[in-house]
Amino acid sequence: MKGAAHARSNGDIRIRLVLPVTRIGFGPFRFDPIEQMIGAPLAEILDSLMTEPVFQRPSAVGPSVEVYPLALPDGEGASIPLGAWGELGLRNERGELVLTVPLQGARWAEHAMGQAIVRGPEHGLSLDGRARVVSYWVQLQPGMRTSFPLGALGEVGVEAG
C-alpha cells in the first residue's frame, strides 16, 4: 500500500465498501438475513454517504458482490451492526479512515492494512456494548484495496475510490 494520502480537498474520503450479496429469492419471495440482522436495508443505512447507487460486480473469490460507493466527510461515518460479532465501522477522522472491525478480524485488518495503519489497534466495545471491537486509523492510498474472503459468500472489502 504505497502512494499519497487519499482524501479529497474538501476533506471527504472516497471509498467503495464491498459486501457479499446476501439476498435469497424464490419467485416473488425475497429474504436477506443481513437486512434482518441489522433491521434495515444496508443501502438505507448508508444512503446519506452514498455517491452513486449500489451496483453488483463479480468477486475475485466467489459469487457476485455489491459495491457501495461512499464519501465520508470529516467527522462522519457509518457502522454496520453484526450482532454478537460486533460491528464494521468506517469513519473519516481528519482525513484518516478509522476502520472498526470485530475482535476476530483484528489480525486480518493488521495484515491487510499493513504500513497504512498510522494508529491502533485500540480495543473497545461495539456501539451496543455487547461485543469487543478493534479500531485502526488508516492513511488511505490511491487505488488501495483490501478484502477478506468469505468462501462461498464472496468477500468483504474496502477500496480507496
C-alpha positions in Angstrom: 0.0 0.0 0.0 2.1 2.8 -1.3 1.3 6.3 -2.6 0.0 9.7 -1.4 -2.8 10.2 1.1 -6.3 9.8 -0.3 -8.6 12.5 1.0 -10.4 15.0 -1.3 -9.5 18.7 -1.0 -13.0 19.1 0.7 -11.9 16.6 3.3 -14.1 13.7 2.1 -12.7 10.3 1.9 -14.0 8.3 -1.1 -14.2 4.6 -0.7 -16.1 1.6 -2.1 -17.4 -0.8 0.5 -17.6 -4.3 -1.0 -20.0 -6.8 0.6 -21.5 -10.2 -0.4 -24.9 -10.3 -2.0 -27.0 -12.0 0.8 -30.5 -11.8 -0.7 -32.1 -15.2 -1.3 -35.1 -15.3 -3.6 -37.6 -17.9 -4.6 -40.0 -16.5 -7.2 -41.6 -13.4 -5.8 -40.3 -14.1 -2.2 -37.1 -12.4 -1.1 -35.2 -12.8 2.1 -32.0 -11.0 3.2 -30.5 -12.4 6.5 -28.2 -9.4 6.9 -31.1 -7.0 6.5 -33.0 -8.9 9.1 -30.0 -8.9 11.5 -29.4 -5.1 11.2 -33.0 -4.1 11.0 -33.0 -2.2 7.7 -31.6 -2.5 4.2 -27.9 -1.6 4.2 -28.4 0.9 1.4 -30.8 2.7 3.7 -28.2 2.9 6.5 -25.5 4.1 4.1 -27.8 6.3 2.0 -26.6 9.7 3.2 -23.0 8.8 2.4 -23.6 7.2 -1.0 -22.3 9.0 -4.1 -23.8 6.6 -6.6 -26.3 3.8 -6.5 -25.2 0.3 -5.3 -24.1 -1.9 -8.1 -23.1 -5.6 -8.4 -19.9 -7.0 -9.9 -18.1 -10.3 -9.9 -16.0 -11.2 -6.9 -12.4 -12.3 -7.4 -13.0 -15.1 -4.8 -16.6 -16.2 -5.3 -20.0 -15.1 -6.3 -21.1 -11.5 -7.1 -20.6 -8.8 -4.6 -22.4 -5.5 -4.0 -20.4 -2.3 -4.1 -21.4 0.8 -2.1 -19.6 4.0 -3.4 -19.3 6.3 -0.3 -18.0 9.7 0.5 -17.1 10.2 4.2 -17.0 13.9 5.2 -14.6 14.7 8.1 -16.2 13.6 11.3 -18.8 11.4 9.6 -19.1 7.7 9.1 -21.3 4.6 9.4 -21.4 1.5 11.5 -22.9 -1.8 10.4 -24.1 -3.9 13.4 -23.1 -7.5 13.2 -24.9 -8.8 16.3 -22.8 -10.9 18.6 -19.7 -10.3 16.4 -19.7 -6.6 17.0 -19.7 -4.2 14.0 -17.9 -3.0 10.9 -17.4 0.8 11.2 -16.0 3.4 8.8 -15.3 7.0 9.8 -13.3 9.9 8.5 -11.2 11.5 11.2 -9.3 14.4 9.8 -8.5 12.7 6.5 -7.7 9.3 8.0 -10.1 6.3 7.7 -11.0 4.9 11.1 -11.8 1.2 10.5 -13.5 -0.7 13.3 -13.7 -4.5 13.0 -14.9 -7.3 15.3 -12.1 -8.5 17.6 -12.0 -11.7 15.5 -11.0 -9.6 12.4 -8.1 -7.7 14.1 -5.3 -9.9 12.8 -6.7 -9.7 9.3 -7.0 -5.9 9.5 -3.4 -5.5 10.7 -2.1 -7.8 7.9 -4.3 -6.3 5.2 -3.7 -2.6 6.1 0.0 -3.1 7.0 2.0 0.1 6.7 -1.1 2.2 6.0 -2.1 1.9 9.7 -0.9 5.1 11.5 -2.6 4.4 14.8 -4.1 1.4 16.6 -5.1 -1.1 17.5 -7.5 0.5 20.0 -9.7 -2.0 21.7 -13.3 -1.1 22.7 -16.9 -2.3 22.7 -19.4 -2.2 19.8 -22.0 0.6 19.9 -24.5 -1.7 21.5 -21.9 -2.7 24.2 -22.2 -6.4 23.5 -19.0 -7.3 21.7 -15.3 -6.4 21.6 -14.1 -4.5 18.6 -10.8 -3.0 17.4 -10.2 0.3 15.6 -7.4 1.3 13.3 -6.6 4.7 11.8 -5.5 4.2 8.2 -3.9 6.6 5.8 -5.6 5.6 2.6 -3.6 5.3 -0.6 -4.9 5.9 -4.1 -6.0 2.6 -5.6 -5.6 0.8 -2.2 -7.8 -2.3 -2.0 -8.2 -4.9 0.7 -10.7 -7.7 1.2 -11.5 -10.6 3.5 -12.6 -13.7 1.6 -15.8 -15.3 2.9 -15.7 -18.5 0.9 -18.9 -19.3 -0.9 -20.4 -15.9 0.1 -17.7 -13.8 -1.7 -15.8 -11.2 0.2 -15.9 -8.1 2.4 -13.6 -5.3 1.3 -12.7 -1.6 1.2 -11.3 0.2 -1.8 -10.0 3.7 -2.0 -12.1 5.4 -4.6 
